[in-house]
Amino acid sequence: MSSLGPIQKIFLTSGIAITAFFVLVGILSLKILAPEIRNEVKNHLISVRDIKKTQIQNFFSERYGDVNILSKNPIIIKSLPRFSEAYKAGGFDDPQYKQVKSDYDYLFIHFLTQHGYKNIYLVDGEGNIVYGVKSDDYLGKNLKHEEYSSTVFGEVFREGLTNLKFSDLTWNDKTKDYMCLGACPVYDPSNTLLGVVIVEIPYYRLDAILSQTGGLGKTGEIYIVGSDKLMRSKSRFLKQNTILNLKIDTEATEDALRGNTYVRSVKDYRKIPVLSAYTPLNGLRDVNWVLLVEKDETEIFYPFIILKSSLFVAAVVIIILSVVYLYFTLRERPVKNVPQRIIS
């Protein structure tokens, strides 16, 4: 730098100092602020996970209570044997059956609307579906018959003869939608078994809880996985249907199915690094589900990626300007005339 003038030296030194400052600020920002941002996101994911867990558990707990209370309702106890007798006497088109339906139909419609069910069925002790609020292909079928005994309806009916029973999420080919079924035995005042009441819970009630991703940004996602590692919910990112179709075989899923509650960095089912907060959904009857709340690492650290890029660009610009300035300054600098010695 001995060939540089004072101004050039100052400019070059300032450029180096400013560049070093930007680089150091960037490094310190990433080291100091990045963990704080990560912890903030981590705590938010844990909060969302715990809130959603409580909402889902409360939702099913309320459904268990609804079905249990419904099975003991005097209207159910009085109407089930009447529907069964009328059906056996002449079928659904018989005047006797139509009269029973007229007597009770509006009450069942009220139950259906009040609790948000898709349908309510009454099944007698012989396995005949003798009533449904909404008429469908199951009406009149016998759930003890070989054709239907192995279906989800047949399974919940068998269990429902003695205990409160809920099915896993399943596809209803008749309604072309996903559902859960709940069943409970119905007894008369003398404790004689009359049959089973079965309710159909539509998937959209569960989806309404999972689809609320406010505060999770563009990449936040909430989803449920069953013990078979198949998704019990819709993917936020995949267009195809993922319910009971997409297998989620990730470290987070494995750990949650082992009964652990934690938050950690893993690769999700898209093979993308995410911060995942997961937990088992304890307290659900007859199913083993886990809940996962995740957010992409790239979105979490996006502000620092932008900061790092901006600092790099600023440093490069300062260096280029310094080099260009020095180049033209030195190029235009006049060469001093050295006086020649006169040899005498």
C-alpha positions in Angstrom: 0.0 0.0 0.0 3.1 2.2 -0.1 2.3 3.3 -3.6 -1.2 4.5 -2.6 -1.9 8.0 -1.5 -3.5 8.9 1.8 -7.1 9.1 0.3 -6.7 5.8 -1.4 -5.4 4.2 1.8 -8.3 5.5 3.7 -10.8 4.4 1.1 -9.3 0.9 0.9 -9.1 0.5 4.7 -12.7 1.7 5.1 -13.8 -0.8 2.5 -12.1 -3.7 4.2 -13.4 -2.5 7.6 -17.0 -2.2 6.4 -16.9 -5.6 4.6 -15.5 -7.2 7.7 -18.2 -5.5 9.8 -21.0 -6.9 7.6 -19.6 -10.4 7.6 -19.1 -10.4 11.4 -22.6 -9.0 12.0 -24.0 -11.7 9.8 -22.2 -14.4 11.6 -23.0 -13.1 15.0 -26.7 -12.6 14.0 -27.0 -16.2 12.9 -25.2 -17.6 16.0 -27.1 -15.4 18.5 -30.6 -14.9 17.0 -31.1 -18.2 15.1 -31.4 -20.3 18.2 -33.8 -17.8 19.7 -36.0 -17.9 16.6 -35.9 -21.7 16.6 -36.9 -21.8 20.2 -39.8 -19.4 19.6 -41.1 -21.6 16.7 -40.6 -24.7 18.8 -42.7 -23.3 21.7 -45.4 -22.3 19.2 -45.5 -25.7 17.7 -45.7 -27.3 21.1 -48.6 -24.9 22.0 -50.5 -25.7 18.8 -49.9 -29.5 19.3 -51.2 -29.4 22.9 -54.3 -27.3 21.9 -55.1 -29.6 19.0 -54.6 -32.7 21.1 -57.1 -31.4 23.7 -59.6 -30.4 21.0 -59.5 -33.9 19.4 -59.6 -35.7 22.7 -62.6 -33.5 23.8 -64.3 -34.1 20.5 -64.2 -37.9 20.8 -64.9 -37.8 24.5 -68.1 -35.8 23.8 -69.1 -38.4 21.1 -68.5 -41.2 23.5 -70.8 -39.5 26.0 -73.4 -38.7 23.4 -73.7 -42.3 22.2 -73.8 -43.6 25.7 -76.5 -41.2 26.8 -78.4 -41.8 23.5 -78.5 -45.5 24.2 -80.3 -44.8 27.5 -82.7 -42.3 26.1 -86.4 -43.3 26.7 -87.2 -42.5 23.1 -84.6 -45.0 21.8 -85.7 -47.6 24.3 -89.4 -47.3 23.3 -88.9 -46.9 19.6 -86.4 -49.7 18.8 -88.7 -52.7 19.6 -91.6 -50.9 17.8 -89.4 -50.4 14.7 -88.2 -54.0 14.8 -91.8 -55.4 15.2 -93.2 -53.2 12.4 -90.2 -54.1 10.0 -90.7 -57.8 10.6 -94.4 -57.6 10.2 -94.5 -55.9 6.7 -91.2 -54.2 5.9 -90.6 -50.5 5.4 -93.6 -49.8 3.2 -96.1 -51.3 5.6 -98.5 -48.8 7.2 -97.6 -50.0 10.7 -93.9 -49.1 10.0 -94.8 -45.8 8.5 -96.8 -44.9 11.6 -93.9 -45.7 13.9 -91.6 -43.7 11.7 -94.0 -40.8 11.8 -94.1 -41.0 15.6 -90.4 -40.9 16.1 -88.7 -39.6 12.9 -88.7 -35.9 13.9 -87.1 -36.7 17.2 -84.2 -38.6 15.6 -83.8 -35.8 13.1 -83.4 -33.4 16.1 -80.7 -35.7 17.6 -78.9 -35.9 14.3 -78.9 -32.1 13.9 -78.1 -31.4 17.5 -74.9 -33.6 17.6 -73.8 -33.2 14.0 -74.0 -36.9 13.0 -74.2 -38.1 9.5 -76.8 -40.8 10.4 -78.3 -42.7 13.3 -79.3 -46.4 13.0 -81.3 -48.7 15.2 -80.3 -52.3 15.0 -82.4 -55.0 16.7 -80.8 -58.0 18.6 -81.0 -60.2 15.5 -78.8 -57.8 13.6 -81.5 -56.1 11.4 -81.0 -52.4 10.7 -84.6 -51.5 11.3 -84.3 -47.7 11.2 -82.0 -45.0 9.8 -82.6 -41.2 9.9 -81.4 -41.0 6.3 -82.4 -43.9 4.1 -79.5 -45.6 2.5 -78.4 -49.0 1.2 -77.7 -50.3 4.7 -81.3 -50.0 5.8 -82.9 -53.5 6.1 -79.6 -55.3 6.0 -78.7 -57.9 8.6 -75.3 -57.3 10.2 -75.0 -60.9 11.3 -75.2 -62.0 7.7 -71.9 -63.2 6.2 -71.9 -60.4 3.6 -72.0 -57.6 6.3 -70.6 -59.3 9.4 -67.0 -58.5 8.3 -67.7 -54.9 7.4 -67.1 -52.0 9.9 -70.8 -51.9 10.5 -70.8 -55.6 11.4 -67.8 -55.2 13.7 -69.1 -52.3 15.7 -72.5 -54.0 16.0 -70.9 -57.2 17.5 -68.9 -55.1 20.0 -71.8 -52.8 20.5 -74.0 -55.6 21.8 -72.0 -55.6 25.1 -69.9 -52.4 25.2 -69.5 -48.9 23.9 -67.5 -49.3 20.7 -66.0 -46.9 18.2 -64.4 -47.7 14.9 -61.3 -46.3 13.3 -61.7 -43.8 10.4 -63.1 -45.8 7.4 -64.4 -45.2 3.9 -68.2 -45.5 3.5 -68.7 -46.8 0.0 -72.4 -46.1 0.2 -72.1 -42.4 1.0 -68.7 -42.0 -0.7 -67.2 -40.3 2.3 -65.0 -41.1 5.3 -66.6 -41.7 8.7 -66.2 -43.1 12.2 -68.9 -45.3 13.7 -70.0 -45.4 17.3 -72.2 -48.1 18.8 -73.7 -48.9 22.2 -76.2 -51.5 23.5 -79.8 -50.6 24.3 -81.5 -52.2 27.2 -85.1 -52.0 28.4 -85.9 -51.2 32.1 -85.7 -54.9 33.0 -82.2 -55.0 31.6 -83.2 -57.0 28.6 -81.1 -56.4 25.5 -83.1 -54.7 22.7 -80.4 -54.1 20.2 -77.8 -51.5 19.4 -77.8 -47.8 18.4 -75.1 -46.9 15.8 -74.1 -43.3 15.0 -72.1 -42.2 11.9 -69.7 -39.4 12.6 -68.7 -37.5 9.4 -65.0 -36.9 8.7 -65.5 -33.1 8.2 -66.0 -32.7 12.0 -62.5 -33.9 12.6 -61.1 -32.1 9.5 -62.5 -28.8 10.9 -60.1 -29.1 13.8 -57.0 -30.2 11.8 -57.4 -27.6 9.0 -57.1 -24.6 11.3 -53.4 -23.9 10.6 -53.4 -20.1 11.4 -50.1 -18.9 12.8 -48.2 -21.8 11.2 -47.1 -19.9 8.1 -47.1 -21.3 4.6 -45.5 -24.6 5.5 -47.2 -25.5 8.8 -49.2 -28.6 8.9 -51.3 -30.6 11.4 -52.1 -34.2 10.7 -53.0 -37.6 12.3 -51.4 -41.0 11.7 -52.8 -44.3 12.8 -51.0 -47.4 14.2 -50.7 -48.7 10.6 -48.8 -45.5 9.8 -51.4 -44.5 7.3 -52.6 -40.9 7.4 -56.0 -40.2 9.0 -56.2 -36.7 7.6 -55.6 -34.6 4.4 -52.2 -33.4 3.4 -51.8 -29.7 3.0 -49.3 -30.1 0.2 -50.3 -33.2 -1.8 -53.3 -33.0 -4.2 -54.1 -36.7 -4.1 -56.2 -38.2 -1.4 -54.0 -39.1 1.5 -56.6 -40.4 4.0 -55.9 -44.1 4.6 -53.7 -44.0 1.5 -50.4 -42.3 2.4 -48.0 -44.2 4.7 -46.0 -41.9 7.0 -42.9 -43.8 7.9 -40.8 -41.0 9.6 -38.7 -40.8 12.8 -41.3 -38.6 14.4 -44.2 -41.0 13.6 -42.2 -44.0 14.9 -41.3 -42.2 18.2 -44.9 -41.0 18.7 -46.3 -44.5 18.1 -43.9 -45.7 20.9 -45.8 -43.4 23.2 -43.4 -40.4 23.3 -44.2 -36.7 23.2 -41.4 -34.6 21.9 -40.3 -31.9 19.4 -37.3 -32.4 17.1 -35.9 -31.7 13.6 -36.7 -34.6 11.2 -37.4 -35.2 7.5 -41.2 -35.4 6.9 -43.1 -37.6 4.5 -42.0 -35.3 1.6 -38.3 -35.8 2.6 -38.1 -32.1 3.6 -36.4 -31.0 6.8 -39.0 -29.9 9.3 -39.4 -29.1 13.0 -41.9 -31.6 14.3 -43.9 -31.5 17.5 -45.7 -34.9 18.0 -47.6 -36.7 20.7 -49.9 -39.8 21.1 -53.6 -39.1 21.2 -54.2 -40.7 24.5 -57.8 -41.5 25.7 -59.2 -42.4 22.3 -61.2 -45.6 22.5 -60.3 -48.6 20.3 -57.8 -46.6 18.1 -54.1 -45.8 18.4 -53.5 -42.4 16.7 -50.7 -39.9 16.9 -50.8 -36.2 16.2 -48.0 -34.2 14.4 -47.6 -30.5 14.1 -44.8 -29.5 11.7 -43.2 -26.6 10.0 -40.4 -26.4 7.3 -37.0 -25.5 8.5 -36.5 -23.3 5.5 -39.4 -21.1 6.5 -38.3 -21.0 10.1 -34.8 -19.7 9.1 -36.0 -17.7 6.1 -35.2 -14.3 7.7 -31.7 -15.3 8.3 -31.2 -16.7 4.8 -32.3 -13.3 3.5 -30.0 -11.5 5.9 -27.1 -13.7 5.0 -27.7 -13.2 1.3 -28.1 -9.4 1.7 -24.9 -9.2 3.7 -23.0 -11.2 1.1 -24.3 -9.0 -1.7 -23.4 -5.8 0.3 -19.9 -7.1 0.9 -19.3 -8.1 -2.7 -20.6 -4.6 -3.9 -18.2 -2.8 -1.4 -15.2 -4.9 -2.6 -16.0 -4.3 -6.3 -16.4 -0.6 -5.8 -13.2 -0.4 -3.8 -11.3 -2.3 -6.5 -12.8 -0.2 -9.3 -12.0 3.0 -7.5 -8.4 2.1 -6.8 -7.9 0.8 -10.4 -9.0 4.1 -12.0 -7.3 6.2 -9.4 -3.9 4.5 -9.8 -4.3 4.5 -13.5 -4.8 8.2 -13.7 -2.2 9.1 -11.1 0.6 11.1 -12.8 4.2 9.8 -12.7 6.6 12.2 -11.0 9.6 13.5 -13.0 12.8 12.5 -11.5 15.5 15.1 -12.2 18.6 13.7 -14.0 22.0 14.2 -12.4 24.5 16.1 -14.5 27.8 14.3 -14.7 30.6 16.8 -15.0 
